[in-house]
């Protein structure tokens, strides 16, 4: 059946307009937060809704960077995120490959138990984790928080990457073995380059989880000097009387910038990693 080109063009135009509308609707809260951050007044609820600040100023951004410990919170968050991502991937990548390629006793039982554990919200284990870390003297330490983050995200990382390893044809590894490559060379030169997209995506998802976590950070870190971005931002809105919405909006937008930059950087890496290592020269 030959479709009418005019009808197809009209349908395509309406589809594009619909998705453009959805994008604009999704950007409205961000644009409003941007407007509030540039507004000199703190009367968010007293004035009407507007995406254009009535009295433009950059003082709130200057206050966040120079008067608030924002850079300290950023450093603490980056430190926690870095070690959590490294440890999670160091454990999850070989585990995901082993569950994907090898068949051993208890394999299915183990992987489904891990899935079951990951199905429960991590907040349910907060009391048990607090008691455990307190007995080990790890409360108010980055080590304790990294253990908590790593324990939860390693299972997610394993499941997320195992499915991708399943899609990599084992014939490529067999061909490399025929050419004389050992197991280490096969993993480093063939499997990991082919799995680069899922490794990058998993690393970013782990990073976002740590970056946005508030519950564990505020409960396991009691010293203000060790606060993360999420915990630190809460202190800007500590009480009903001292809430400064423009300052909070400015800090929130600045906190989201590193994640946005990372997303822009990894796009090209993900595309180039899809076929890397899959062609024999």
C-alpha positions in Angstrom: 0.0 0.0 0.0 1.5 3.4 -1.1 1.0 6.1 1.5 0.0 9.5 0.3 3.1 11.8 0.6 0.9 14.7 1.8 -0.7 12.7 4.6 2.7 11.4 5.6 4.1 14.9 5.7 1.2 16.2 7.8 1.4 13.2 10.2 5.2 13.8 10.6 4.6 17.5 11.2 2.1 16.8 14.0 4.3 14.2 15.5 7.3 16.7 15.6 5.1 19.4 17.1 3.8 17.0 19.8 7.3 16.1 20.8 8.5 19.7 20.7 5.6 20.5 23.0 6.7 17.7 25.4 10.2 19.0 25.4 9.1 22.6 26.2 6.8 21.4 28.9 9.7 19.4 30.5 12.0 22.4 30.4 9.5 24.8 32.1 10.5 23.8 35.7 14.2 24.2 34.8 13.6 27.5 33.1 11.6 28.7 36.1 14.3 27.7 38.5 16.8 29.6 36.3 14.5 32.6 36.4 14.2 32.4 40.2 18.0 32.1 40.6 18.5 35.4 38.7 15.8 37.2 40.6 17.0 39.5 43.4 13.7 39.2 45.4 12.8 36.1 47.5 9.1 36.5 46.9 8.5 33.3 44.9 5.0 32.7 46.1 4.0 36.3 46.4 4.4 37.1 42.7 2.9 35.6 39.6 4.5 32.8 37.6 7.1 34.3 35.2 10.0 32.8 33.3 11.7 36.3 33.2 13.2 37.6 36.4 11.7 41.0 37.4 15.0 42.2 38.9 18.0 40.5 37.3 21.1 39.8 39.5 24.1 37.5 39.7 24.5 37.9 43.4 23.0 34.5 44.3 25.6 32.7 42.2 28.4 34.7 43.7 27.0 34.0 47.1 26.9 30.2 46.4 30.4 30.0 45.1 32.2 32.5 47.4 30.1 32.7 50.6 28.8 29.2 50.9 30.9 25.9 51.2 29.5 24.8 47.8 33.0 23.9 46.4 33.6 21.8 49.5 30.4 20.0 49.0 31.3 19.5 45.3 34.7 18.1 46.2 33.2 15.7 48.8 30.5 14.5 46.3 33.1 14.0 43.6 35.3 12.0 46.0 32.5 9.7 47.0 31.3 9.3 43.4 34.7 8.5 42.0 35.5 5.7 44.5 32.0 4.3 44.3 32.1 4.1 40.5 35.6 2.6 40.4 34.9 -0.1 43.0 31.4 -0.9 41.6 32.8 -1.4 38.1 35.9 -3.3 39.3 33.6 -5.8 41.0 30.6 -5.8 38.6 32.4 -6.0 35.2 34.2 -9.4 35.8 31.2 -10.7 37.7 28.8 -9.8 34.9 31.1 -11.4 32.3 31.4 -14.6 34.5 27.6 -14.9 34.9 27.2 -14.3 31.1 29.8 -16.7 29.8 30.3 -19.5 32.4 27.9 -22.1 33.6 28.5 -23.2 37.1 26.5 -24.7 40.0 24.3 -22.2 41.7 24.6 -19.6 38.9 20.9 -19.0 38.4 20.1 -19.2 42.1 22.8 -16.6 42.9 21.9 -14.2 40.2 18.2 -14.3 41.0 18.9 -13.8 44.7 21.0 -10.7 43.8 18.0 -9.5 41.8 15.7 -10.1 44.7 18.0 -8.1 47.0 18.1 -5.3 44.6 14.3 -5.2 44.3 13.9 -4.0 47.9 14.5 -0.2 48.5 17.9 0.4 50.1 16.2 2.7 52.7 14.8 -0.5 54.4 18.3 -1.5 55.4 19.3 1.9 56.8 18.9 1.0 60.5 20.8 -2.3 60.0 23.5 -0.5 58.0 23.8 2.3 60.6 24.2 -0.3 63.5 26.8 -2.2 61.5 28.8 0.8 60.5 28.6 2.3 64.0 30.0 -0.9 65.5 32.9 -0.7 63.0 33.5 3.0 63.7 32.6 4.1 60.2 29.9 6.5 60.9 30.8 10.1 59.7 33.4 8.7 57.4 33.6 8.5 53.6 34.7 4.9 53.8 31.4 3.8 55.4 29.3 5.8 52.9 31.3 4.3 50.0 30.7 0.8 51.3 26.9 1.6 51.5 26.8 3.0 48.0 29.0 0.3 46.5 27.0 -2.5 48.1 23.8 -1.2 46.5 25.1 -0.2 43.1 27.3 -3.2 42.4 24.2 -5.5 42.1 22.6 -3.0 39.7 25.8 -2.7 37.7 26.1 -6.5 37.4 22.6 -7.0 36.1 22.8 -4.0 33.8 26.0 -5.2 32.2 25.2 -8.9 32.1 22.5 -8.4 29.5 24.9 -6.6 27.3 27.6 -9.3 27.6 24.9 -11.8 26.5 24.5 -9.9 23.2 28.2 -10.1 22.4 28.7 -13.1 20.1 31.0 -15.8 21.7 32.2 -16.6 18.1 34.4 -13.5 18.2 36.1 -14.9 21.3 36.5 -18.3 19.7 38.0 -16.7 16.6 40.5 -14.8 18.8 41.5 -18.1 20.5 42.1 -19.7 17.1 44.4 -16.7 16.3 46.4 -17.5 19.5 45.0 -14.9 21.9 44.9 -15.9 25.6 41.9 -15.2 28.0 43.4 -11.9 29.2 44.0 -10.6 25.7 40.4 -11.6 24.7 38.9 -9.7 27.6 41.0 -6.6 27.4 41.2 -6.2 23.6 37.9 -7.6 22.4 35.3 -7.9 25.1 35.9 -4.7 27.0 36.0 -2.5 23.9 32.8 -4.0 22.7 31.2 -3.5 26.1 32.4 0.1 26.4 28.9 1.6 25.8 27.3 -0.4 28.7 30.3 0.2 31.0 30.0 4.0 30.4 26.3 4.1 30.8 26.5 2.0 34.0 29.2 4.2 35.4 27.1 7.3 34.7 24.0 5.8 36.4 26.1 4.9 39.4 27.5 8.4 39.4 24.0 10.0 39.3 22.8 7.8 42.2 25.7 8.9 44.4 25.4 12.5 43.2 21.7 12.8 44.1 21.6 10.7 47.3 20.4 12.6 50.3 19.0 10.1 52.8 22.2 8.2 53.5 24.5 11.2 53.2 22.5 13.3 55.8 22.2 10.3 58.2 25.7 8.8 58.0 27.6 12.1 57.8 27.1 14.3 60.9 30.0 16.8 60.3 29.1 19.8 58.2 32.5 19.8 56.6 31.8 16.3 55.1 28.4 17.1 53.6 27.7 16.2 50.0 25.9 18.4 47.5 22.5 17.0 48.4 23.0 17.3 52.1 24.6 20.7 51.8 21.8 22.1 49.6 19.3 21.1 52.4 21.1 23.3 54.8 20.3 26.3 52.6 16.6 25.5 53.2 17.1 24.5 56.9 14.0 26.3 58.3 10.8 27.9 57.1 12.0 31.3 58.2 15.5 31.3 56.6 14.5 29.8 53.2 16.2 31.6 50.3 14.7 30.3 47.1 16.9 32.2 44.6 20.0 31.0 46.5 18.7 27.5 46.6 17.8 27.6 42.9 21.3 28.9 42.0 23.0 26.2 44.0 20.8 23.4 42.5 21.5 24.5 39.0 25.3 24.7 39.6 25.1 21.2 41.2 23.5 19.8 38.1 26.1 21.2 35.7 28.8 18.5 36.1 26.2 15.8 35.3 25.1 17.7 32.2 28.7 18.1 31.0 29.4 14.4 31.5 26.3 13.5 29.4 27.6 15.7 26.6 31.0 14.2 26.8 30.0 10.5 26.7 27.7 10.8 23.7 30.6 10.5 21.2 32.4 7.9 23.3 29.3 5.7 23.4 28.9 5.8 19.6 32.6 5.1 19.0 32.6 2.2 21.5 29.8 0.3 19.8 32.0 -1.2 17.1 35.4 -0.8 18.7 37.3 -4.0 18.8 34.7 -5.9 16.8 36.6 -5.8 13.4 39.7 -7.7 12.8 42.3 -5.8 10.8 
